[in-house]
Amino acid sequence: MRLIASFAMVAILAVGAAPALSHQAPSGWDYPFYCCSGADCAPIAAETVREGHGGFIVTVAPGTHPMWPTERRQPLILEIPYDKAKESPDGHFHLCIDDAGDLLCFFAPAGSS
């Protein structure tokens, strides 16, 4: 019985020690784990991003991001300060939001600000 309990504990620890994996952008780089849980990040069209006073203004139309489906009916508009933007490894814009539309991460091409 003690041997079975030991194996069970080892199995639990091994699963808990497995690395947390993120998902990849279409161009092949990994979104950081803290930005997503497998579906929260996606590339967005450059036309949806404009620069405002002190940052970016991103407009996500319903159905254009996995976390902002067509059922939402209204666009999501996010104001993202420059200091919250991360440099995009592939030169494209990427947005990570949760299912409520709250910002997790935003990636902008170098020189966008």
Residue pairs with C-beta under 8 A, 6 or more apart in sequence:
20 33
21 33
22 30
22 31
22 32
22 33
22 35
22 36
22 38
23 30
23 31
23 36
23 38
23 39
23 41
24 30
24 31
25 31
25 41
25 43
25 89
25 90
25 94
26 43
27 89
27 90
27 92
28 90
29 89
29 90
31 41
31 94
31 96
31 105
32 105
34 104
34 105
35 41
35 96
35 104
35 105
36 96
36 104
36 105
39 66
39 67
40 66
40 67
40 96
40 97
40 98
40 104
41 94
41 95
41 96
41 104
41 105
42 65
42 66
42 67
42 94
42 95
42 96
43 92
43 93
43 94
44 58
44 60
44 64
44 65
44 93
44 94
44 95
45 64
45 93
46 92
46 93
48 58
48 59
48 60
48 61
48 64
48 93
49 56
49 57
49 58
49 93
49 108
49 112
50 56
50 57
51 57
51 112
51 113
52 79
54 81
54 82
55 79
55 80
55 81
55 82
55 84
55 85
55 113
56 79
56 80
56 82
56 85
56 106
56 108
56 112
56 113
57 77
57 78
57 79
57 80
58 76
58 77
58 78
58 80
58 93
58 95
58 106
59 75
59 76
59 77
60 68
60 75
60 76
60 77
60 78
60 95
60 97
60 101
61 68
61 75
62 68
62 69
62 70
62 71
62 72
62 73
62 74
62 75
63 69
63 70
65 76
65 95
65 97
67 97
67 98
67 99
67 101
68 76
68 97
68 101
76 97
76 101
78 95
78 97
78 101
78 103
78 106
80 103
80 106
82 113
84 103
84 106
85 106
85 107
85 108
85 112
85 113
86 105
86 106
86 107
86 108
87 107
87 108
87 109
87 110
88 94
88 107
88 108
88 109
88 110
89 107
91 109
91 110
92 107
92 109
93 106
93 107
93 108
93 109
93 112
94 105
94 106
94 107
95 103
95 105
95 106
95 107
96 103
96 104
96 105
96 106
97 103
97 104
98 104
